[in-house]
């Protein structure tokens, strides 16, 4: 509301990669996390960053990585965000350490767990044999009253996984999120081979819409799903930059507010408008330039719009879309 009335930028929603370490090495991951060894954002720097974010009006922080549960101080970070600062907090995890570290997550508002289909699909997509362990972790979280959302990355190899995920979400009691493969502004050939065609995307997203209409626990609103389904630009162009010069008269884009109301901070301290642009554009590092300067630089590198689920739903929420907020309230009531 503050942004609508005053047109004043502030980081309402912030995603922080708290570690550059990961115990997996997924082939489509946008960073080589598995080879990194140290956390540049140590405890002291994290506390200082959280203090500054609170002063600037941040109301929601998502902790991601890498694998955030590899940090020894993750419990202290969560406690500081939620109890000391009163900021809503979620954590994104690959789920492999969830069962053994469930105690450190007490006080978290929700967790997001990577799950790419049934056992065969997940293990193939993630190139690991951890499916059973992840299901056990999800069950442990739900048993401890921690709301769970699963995140499924859709590729050519698992694009028929929607049925399995939808049925499992209904059976277990978690919310299901689906994501398109992130190929970036300059995609490599390996990623392009894994990316679905626009026709395949339309068919898969329509199936998600049908499950949502049937009251399955699908997280995003159907306004977001329909927008992704109807996106008129052919892949690999899933993002519209300011200088693209593309226009479709019969398609109304949802303007991006990333960089005005949200940002992504990577494990090195670089501040991006969103995670999709991580490593794609030149930005400032808050450890070197200060967060204020890094934040104020973002309007220079943001996009006009994109066809990614999370960014579209976030844009709708932060723009106070009634449909998105109705969906958000319905999801909150499930827990």
C-alpha positions, 0 to 999 in steps of 0.5 A: 500500500505504501508503494501504491500511494507514495511510489516509494521503493522499499525491500518488502520481500527479500530472498537471501542465499545464506550459503554457497555450500550444497550437498547436492549438485543438480545439473540445472542449478544456476550456480556451482554451489557444490564447489564452494566451501565458505560462507561469506555472509557470516553470522555477524554480517547476517545480523547486520543485514537483517537489522538494516532490512528491518529499518527499511521496512522488510516484512518477509525474508526467505533463506535459501542457498546452496543448502541453508541447513548446512549452516551451523548457525541457521537456528540462530539466524531464524530466531533472530529474524522471527523472534528478535525482529518480528519478520516473517521467515521461510526457508528453502531446502533440498530436503535431504537434511530436513529430518535430522535437523527438524529441531533447528526449524522451530519458529520458522513460518514455512519451508519450501522443499524441492521435489521433482515428481515421483521417485524415479523422476525426482532422482533423475532430475536431481541426479541423486537417490534421496527421494525417500529421505526427502519424503521422510523430512516432509512428513517430519516437518508436517508432524511438527506443525511446520507448513510445507510447500514443495517446489517442482522444477519442470523440465522435458524429463519430468513434465508429466509429474504434475499428476503425481505431485498433485495427488501427493500434496492432497494425501500428505497435506502440503502445498505444491509449487511448480517452476519453469527451468531457469535458463537466464538471458544467455542460456547454454545448450544443455539447459535449452535441451532440458527446457520445454517448448511453449506448447508443452508449457501451455499443456502442462500449465493447463493441467495445473490450472485444472487441479487448482480448480478441483481444489487440490492444494496448488500454491499459486493463483490461477491468474498466475498460471493463466499468465504463464500459459498464455505468455506469447513469446517463444522460448528461450526468451522468457524475460523481457528487458527494457530494450527488447522492443517486443510487444503483443497487442493482445497480451497484457504484461504484468509489470515487474516490481522486483527491484522496487519491492523485492530483491535477491542477495546472493551468497557473496553479497551481490544484490539483484532484483530477483534470483532469475537475474543472479549472475546475469547482470552487473550489480553492486555488492552490499558488503562493498558498496553498502546495502543502500547503494546496492538497493538504489542501483537495482532500477538500472538492471530490472526487467519489464516482465517475465514468465516465471511463476514465483516472480509473477505471483510476487508481482501480483501480490506486491501490486495488491491484486485481489485475485492473488491476495484471495489465493494467499489468504486461502493458502494461509487458512489451509495451515 
